[in-house]
Amino acid sequence: FKLATLFLQEELGLDTTEAFTILEKNNSPESLDSRNYKGAVAILKFFHISNILVMGTNNPKKIDIFRKNGFSVEVEPLIVTPTKFTEKHLKAKKNILGHDLGGKDNEKLSIKIE
């Protein structure tokens, strides 16, 4: 699925949400990321892990899921500088999916995404 999404982005110039919508025949950007992380939550609870460091994510929904399941969460976000190849993809992640692309402690990226 991920490879098909990347193909549509590369070949047709679509952003992440447009590619997902085509592949899923889904008209709702909010339901594009329907992951619930139940497996990860169950494994962490099985091993009695209550404090986690989530690295390399800018997805606030992912962080909220762990917090709502009782975990203490520290976040080490993925900080990127957009390029001409990634700018459309990053704008969609920020504007449509609500990802935080401001960097650690909400610092601005070297190239502003609006």
Backbone as a printed PyTorch tensor [residue, N CA C, xyz], in Angstrom:
tensor([[[  0.8240,  -1.1930,   0.0000],
         [  0.0000,   0.0000,   0.0000],
         [  0.8680,   1.2570,   0.0000]],

        [[  1.8940,   1.2540,   0.8510],
         [  2.7860,   2.4140,   0.9390],
         [  3.5000,   2.6570,  -0.3860]],

        [[  3.9390,   1.5750,  -1.0360],
         [  4.6230,   1.7320,  -2.3280],
         [  3.6820,   2.2800,  -3.3870]],

        [[  2.4410,   1.8210,  -3.3770],
         [  1.4620,   2.3390,  -4.3410],
         [  1.2160,   3.8180,  -4.1000]],

        [[  1.1620,   4.2140,  -2.8390],
         [  0.9820,   5.6260,  -2.5000],
         [  2.1590,   6.4520,  -3.0080]],

        [[  3.3590,   5.9630,  -2.7600],
         [  4.5510,   6.6790,  -3.2260],
         [  4.5840,   6.7680,  -4.7490]],

        [[  4.1540,   5.7140,  -5.4270],
         [  4.1060,   5.7210,  -6.8880],
         [  3.1580,   6.8150,  -7.3790]],

        [[  1.9620,   6.8940,  -6.8000],
         [  1.0030,   7.9210,  -7.2030],
         [  1.5280,   9.3240,  -6.9250]],

        [[  2.2410,   9.4690,  -5.8290],
         [  2.8140,  10.7790,  -5.5180],
         [  3.8760,  11.1630,  -6.5400]],

        [[  4.7260,  10.2140,  -6.8680],
         [  5.8360,  10.4810,  -7.7950],
         [  5.3560,  10.6570,  -9.2270]],

        [[  4.5420,   9.7220,  -9.6860],
         [  4.1500,   9.7120, -11.0980],
         [  3.0510,  10.7100, -11.4470]],

        [[  2.1230,  10.9390, -10.5220],
         [  1.0000,  11.8220, -10.8090],
         [  1.0760,  13.1570, -10.0930]],

        [[  2.0880,  13.3140,  -9.2380],
         [  2.2410,  14.5740,  -8.5190],
         [  1.2110,  14.7730,  -7.4270]],

        [[  0.6400,  13.6830,  -6.9170],
         [ -0.3720,  13.7850,  -5.8700],
         [  0.2870,  13.9670,  -4.5110]],

        [[ -0.4580,  14.5460,  -3.5710],
         [  0.0510,  14.5810,  -2.2050],
         [ -0.4010,  13.3090,  -1.4870]],

        [[  0.0180,  13.1530,  -0.2650],
         [ -0.2780,  11.9480,   0.5080],
         [ -1.7760,  11.6640,   0.5810]],

        [[ -2.5490,  12.6760,   0.9210],
         [ -3.9820,  12.4550,   1.1030],
         [ -4.6830,  12.1490,  -0.2100]],

        [[ -4.2670,  12.7730,  -1.2910],
         [ -4.8670,  12.4760,  -2.5990],
         [ -4.5940,  11.0320,  -3.0090]],

        [[ -3.3730,  10.5830,  -2.7820],
         [ -3.0110,   9.2040,  -3.1320],
         [ -3.7930,   8.2110,  -2.2760]],

        [[ -3.8810,   8.4500,  -0.9660],
         [ -4.6600,   7.5730,  -0.0880],
         [ -6.1200,   7.5260,  -0.5200]],

        [[ -6.6710,   8.6960,  -0.8710],
         [ -8.0750,   8.7700,  -1.2690],
         [ -8.3310,   7.9100,  -2.4980]],

        [[ -7.4340,   7.9480,  -3.4630],
         [ -7.5880,   7.1280,  -4.6620],
         [ -7.4870,   5.6420,  -4.3200]],

        [[ -6.4990,   5.2760,  -3.5350],
         [ -6.2910,   3.8600,  -3.2170],
         [ -7.3750,   3.2910,  -2.3130]],

        [[ -7.8890,   4.0820,  -1.4210],
         [ -8.8990,   3.6120,  -0.4810],
         [-10.3160,   3.9140,  -0.9460]],

        [[-10.4460,   4.6710,  -2.0510],
         [-11.7640,   5.1360,  -2.5150],
         [-12.5060,   5.7970,  -1.3490]],

        [[-11.7880,   6.6830,  -0.7130],
         [-12.2430,   7.3110,   0.5220],
         [-12.2670,   8.8210,   0.3150]],

        [[-13.3480,   9.4680,   0.7100],
         [-13.4630,  10.9050,   0.5090],
         [-13.1660,  11.7230,   1.7540]],

        [[-12.7850,  11.0920,   2.8490],
         [-12.6030,  11.7960,   4.1040],
         [-11.1390,  11.8210,   4.5320]],

        [[-10.4820,  12.9860,   4.4740],
         [ -9.0870,  13.0630,   4.9110],
         [ -8.8940,  12.6320,   6.3600]],

        [[ -9.9070,  12.8600,   7.2240],
         [ -9.7700,  12.5170,   8.6350],
         [ -9.6210,  11.0140,   8.8440]],

        [[-10.2020,  10.2150,   7.9640],
         [-10.1370,   8.7660,   8.1530],
         [ -8.9860,   8.1300,   7.3700]],

        [[ -8.1230,   8.9510,   6.7950],
         [ -7.0100,   8.4090,   6.0150],
         [ -6.0300,   7.6310,   6.8800]],

        [[ -5.8330,   8.0780,   8.0940],
         [ -4.9270,   7.3730,   8.9970],
         [ -5.7710,   6.7210,  10.0800]],

        [[ -6.1960,   5.5060,   9.8080],
         [ -7.1010,   4.8240,  10.7250],
         [ -6.3600,   3.8830,  11.6790]],

        [[ -5.0430,   4.0080,  11.7390],
         [ -4.2770,   3.1500,  12.6430],
         [ -4.6740,   3.4300,  14.0880]],

        [[ -4.7500,   2.3680,  14.8890],
         [ -5.1490,   2.5530,  16.2810],
         [ -4.0680,   2.1130,  17.2690]],

        [[ -3.0440,   1.4680,  16.8150],
         [ -1.8920,   1.0850,  17.6380],
         [ -2.2490,   0.1350,  18.7790]],

        [[ -3.3560,  -0.5950,  18.6400],
         [ -3.7780,  -1.5300,  19.6870],
         [ -2.6960,  -2.5770,  19.9690]],

        [[ -2.0620,  -3.0570,  18.9250],
         [ -1.0060,  -4.0530,  19.1070],
         [  0.1540,  -3.5060,  19.9070]],

        [[  0.5890,  -2.3060,  19.5740],
         [  1.7040,  -1.6830,  20.2990],
         [  1.3220,  -1.4310,  21.7570]],

        [[  0.1120,  -0.9540,  21.9810],
         [ -0.3610,  -0.6950,  23.3410],
         [ -0.3780,  -1.9990,  24.1420]],

        [[ -0.8980,  -3.0700,  23.5490],
         [ -0.9830,  -4.3560,  24.2460],
         [  0.4030,  -4.8940,  24.6010]],

        [[  1.3410,  -4.8000,  23.6830],
         [  2.7020,  -5.2960,  23.9420],
         [  3.3650,  -4.4980,  25.0650]],

        [[  3.2500,  -3.1800,  25.0070],
         [  3.8520,  -2.3480,  26.0460],
         [  3.2500,  -2.6330,  27.4150]],

        [[  1.9310,  -2.8150,  27.4570],
         [  1.2750,  -3.1210,  28.7300],
         [  1.6660,  -4.5100,  29.2260]],

        [[  1.7890,  -5.4660,  28.3190],
         [  2.1900,  -6.8230,  28.6900],
         [  3.5340,  -6.8190,  29.4150]],

        [[  4.4400,  -5.9800,  28.9350],
         [  5.7730,  -5.8960,  29.5370],
         [  5.8570,  -4.8350,  30.6420]],

        [[  4.6880,  -4.3180,  31.0550],
         [  4.5980,  -3.3490,  32.1570],
         [  5.4440,  -2.1010,  31.8910]],

        [[  5.4430,  -1.6690,  30.6640],
         [  6.1490,  -0.4430,  30.2790],
         [  5.1520,   0.7070,  30.3630]],

        [[  5.4840,   1.7350,  31.1140],
         [  4.5570,   2.8550,  31.2770],
         [  5.1090,   4.1780,  30.7630]],

        [[  6.4240,   4.2430,  30.5520],
         [  7.0520,   5.4500,  30.0220],
         [  7.6680,   5.1210,  28.6720]],

        [[  7.3130,   5.9010,  27.6640],
         [  7.8550,   5.6220,  26.3340],
         [  8.4020,   6.8900,  25.6920]],

        [[  9.3740,   6.6840,  24.8420],
         [  9.9390,   7.7410,  24.0120],
         [  9.5250,   7.4330,  22.5840]],

        [[  8.7370,   8.3170,  22.0090],
         [  8.2830,   8.1480,  20.6340],
         [  9.2040,   8.9840,  19.7520]],

        [[  9.9320,   8.3060,  18.8780],
         [ 10.9200,   8.9900,  18.0420],
         [ 10.4830,   9.0090,  16.5840]],

        [[ 10.8010,  10.1000,  15.9220],
         [ 10.6010,  10.1840,  14.4810],
         [  9.1650,  10.3060,  14.0530]],

        [[  8.3270,  10.9470,  14.8510],
         [  6.9540,  11.1700,  14.4250],
         [  6.5820,  12.6290,  14.6300]],

        [[  5.7320,  13.1050,  13.7580],
         [  5.1560,  14.4400,  13.8740],
         [  3.6350,  14.3300,  13.9440]],

        [[  3.1540,  13.0970,  14.1710],
         [  1.7320,  12.8110,  14.1580],
         [  1.1600,  12.9260,  15.5750]],

        [[  0.4110,  14.0020,  15.8510],
         [ -0.1210,  14.1770,  17.1990],
         [ -1.1470,  13.1120,  17.5770]],

        [[ -1.8380,  12.5250,  16.5940],
         [ -2.8160,  11.4770,  16.8970],
         [ -2.1230,  10.2510,  17.4820]],

        [[ -0.9660,   9.9160,  16.9600],
         [ -0.2090,   8.7660,  17.4650],
         [  0.1720,   9.0000,  18.9330]],

        [[  0.6510,  10.1760,  19.2360],
         [  1.0640,  10.5120,  20.5960],
         [ -0.1380,  10.4910,  21.5370]],

        [[ -1.2530,  11.0510,  21.0880],
         [ -2.4710,  11.0870,  21.9010],
         [ -2.9780,   9.6850,  22.2280]],

        [[ -2.8960,   8.7650,  21.2860],
         [ -3.3600,   7.3920,  21.5260],
         [ -2.6000,   6.7710,  22.6880]],

        [[ -1.2860,   6.9360,  22.6950],
         [ -0.4970,   6.3690,  23.7920],
         [ -0.8280,   7.0510,  25.1150]],

        [[ -0.9800,   8.3540,  25.1080],
         [ -1.3070,   9.0680,  26.3540],
         [ -2.6860,   8.6500,  26.8670]],

        [[ -3.6510,   8.5210,  25.9720],
         [ -5.0030,   8.1140,  26.3780],
         [ -5.0270,   6.6940,  26.9270]],

        [[ -4.0310,   5.9090,  26.5910],
         [ -3.9240,   4.5490,  27.1090],
         [ -3.0570,   4.4650,  28.3520]],

        [[ -2.7740,   5.6130,  28.9660],
         [ -2.1170,   5.6360,  30.2570],
         [ -0.6030,   5.7050,  30.2520]],

        [[ -0.0010,   5.9220,  29.1050],
         [  1.4550,   5.9870,  29.0350],
         [  1.9420,   7.4110,  29.2510]],

        [[  3.0880,   7.5340,  29.8880],
         [  3.7960,   8.8020,  29.9450],
         [  4.6480,   8.8420,  28.6800]],

        [[  4.4440,   9.8820,  27.8710],
         [  5.0710,   9.9220,  26.5540],
         [  5.9990,  11.1130,  26.4180]],

        [[  7.2260,  10.8250,  26.0430],
         [  8.1810,  11.8650,  25.6520],
         [  8.3300,  11.7460,  24.1390]],

        [[  8.3850,  12.8900,  23.4670],
         [  8.4230,  12.8800,  22.0070],
         [  9.7250,  13.4740,  21.4970]],

        [[ 10.3710,  12.7710,  20.6040],
         [ 11.5350,  13.2700,  19.8770],
         [ 11.1000,  13.3730,  18.4160]],

        [[ 10.6360,  14.5630,  17.9980],
         [ 10.0650,  14.6930,  16.6590],
         [ 11.1050,  14.5670,  15.5500]],

        [[ 10.6160,  14.3120,  14.3860],
         [ 11.4380,  14.2420,  13.1870],
         [ 11.4750,  15.6400,  12.5890]],

        [[ 12.6430,  16.2460,  12.5390],
         [ 12.7830,  17.6070,  12.0120],
         [ 13.3630,  17.5260,  10.6140]],

        [[ 12.6330,  18.0830,   9.6690],
         [ 13.0550,  18.0230,   8.2750],
         [ 13.0010,  19.4020,   7.6520]],

        [[ 13.7910,  19.5950,   6.6350],
         [ 13.7370,  20.8020,   5.8270],
         [ 13.1390,  20.4170,   4.4810]],

        [[ 12.0220,  21.0360,   4.1110],
         [ 11.3840,  20.6830,   2.8430],
         [ 12.3030,  20.9520,   1.6490]],

        [[ 12.1560,  20.1190,   0.6530],
         [ 12.8340,  20.3140,  -0.6220],
         [ 11.7620,  20.4110,  -1.6900]],

        [[ 12.1560,  20.6790,  -2.8990],
         [ 11.1620,  20.7470,  -3.9780],
         [ 10.4840,  19.4010,  -4.1860]],

        [[ 11.1220,  18.3210,  -3.7510],
         [ 10.5580,  16.9880,  -3.9120],
         [  9.6120,  16.6150,  -2.7700]],

        [[  9.7680,  17.2370,  -1.6030],
         [  8.9720,  16.8430,  -0.4300],
         [  7.9800,  17.9080,   0.0280]],

        [[  8.0480,  19.0960,  -0.5340],
         [  7.2370,  20.1960,  -0.0250],
         [  5.7350,  19.9150,  -0.0920]],

        [[  5.2380,  19.4010,  -1.2110],
         [  3.8020,  19.1270,  -1.3460],
         [  3.3600,  18.0620,  -0.3430]],

        [[  4.1610,  17.0240,  -0.1960],
         [  3.8740,  15.9430,   0.7420],
         [  3.8180,  16.4740,   2.1780]],

        [[  4.7820,  17.3010,   2.5570],
         [  4.8300,  17.8420,   3.9150],
         [  3.6920,  18.8220,   4.1760]],

        [[  3.3380,  19.6180,   3.1720],
         [  2.2040,  20.5400,   3.3310],
         [  0.9160,  19.7720,   3.5960]],

        [[  0.7140,  18.6670,   2.8740],
         [ -0.4860,  17.8480,   3.0950],
         [ -0.4740,  17.2410,   4.4920]],

        [[  0.6810,  16.7670,   4.9230],
         [  0.7710,  16.1840,   6.2720],
         [  0.4250,  17.2300,   7.3270]],

        [[  0.8790,  18.4640,   7.1290],
         [  0.6100,  19.5200,   8.0980],
         [ -0.8290,  20.0260,   7.9930]],

        [[ -1.2400,  20.4230,   6.8030],
         [ -2.5130,  21.1090,   6.6270],
         [ -3.7290,  20.1890,   6.6450]],

        [[ -3.5880,  18.9660,   6.1730],
         [ -4.7380,  18.0630,   6.0970],
         [ -4.7400,  17.0550,   7.2410]],

        [[ -3.5810,  16.4950,   7.5510],
         [ -3.5100,  15.4560,   8.5810],
         [ -3.1410,  15.9970,   9.9560]],

        [[ -2.7880,  17.2810,  10.0460],
         [ -2.5310,  17.9040,  11.3300],
         [ -1.1880,  17.5890,  11.9610]],

        [[ -0.2230,  17.1460,  11.1690],
         [  1.0960,  16.8390,  11.7210],
         [  1.8030,  18.1150,  12.1490]],

        [[  2.5780,  18.0150,  13.2160],
         [  3.3370,  19.1480,  13.7420],
         [  4.7050,  19.1540,  13.0770]],

        [[  4.9150,  20.0840,  12.1830],
         [  6.1940,  20.1580,  11.4770],
         [  7.0390,  21.3230,  11.9550]],

        [[  6.7480,  21.7950,  13.1610],
         [  7.4910,  22.9230,  13.7010],
         [  8.8100,  22.5550,  14.3420]],

        [[  9.0750,  21.2770,  14.5020],
         [ 10.3110,  20.8630,  15.1500],
         [ 10.1680,  20.8340,  16.6570]],

        [[ 11.2360,  20.4750,  17.3270],
         [ 11.2130,  20.3480,  18.7850],
         [ 10.8490,  21.6840,  19.4220]],

        [[  9.9510,  21.6140,  20.3940],
         [  9.4730,  22.8040,  21.1100],
         [  8.8890,  23.8390,  20.1660]],

        [[  8.3080,  23.3620,  19.0700],
         [  7.6190,  24.1920,  18.0870],
         [  8.4930,  25.2430,  17.4240]],

        [[  9.7850,  24.9650,  17.3050],
         [ 10.6690,  25.8500,  16.5640],
         [ 10.2740,  25.7970,  15.0890]],

        [[ 10.5670,  26.8300,  14.3740],
         [ 10.2430,  26.8810,  12.9490],
         [ 11.2720,  26.1290,  12.1400]],

        [[ 10.8160,  25.5430,  11.0620],
         [ 11.7490,  24.9060,  10.1260],
         [ 12.5110,  25.9920,   9.3850]],

        [[ 13.5910,  25.6140,   8.7370],
         [ 14.3550,  26.6070,   7.9990],
         [ 13.5890,  27.0970,   6.7650]],

        [[ 12.6230,  26.3010,   6.3110],
         [ 11.7220,  26.7310,   5.2410],
         [ 10.3060,  26.6010,   5.7790]],

        [[  9.5640,  27.6800,   5.7910],
         [  8.2340,  27.6830,   6.3620],
         [  7.2550,  26.9610,   5.4510]],

        [[  6.4200,  26.1030,   6.0360],
         [  5.3830,  25.3990,   5.2930],
         [  4.0510,  26.0090,   5.6870]],

        [[  3.3120,  26.4720,   4.7050],
         [  1.9700,  27.0470,   4.9890],
         [  0.9310,  26.3370,   4.1770]]])
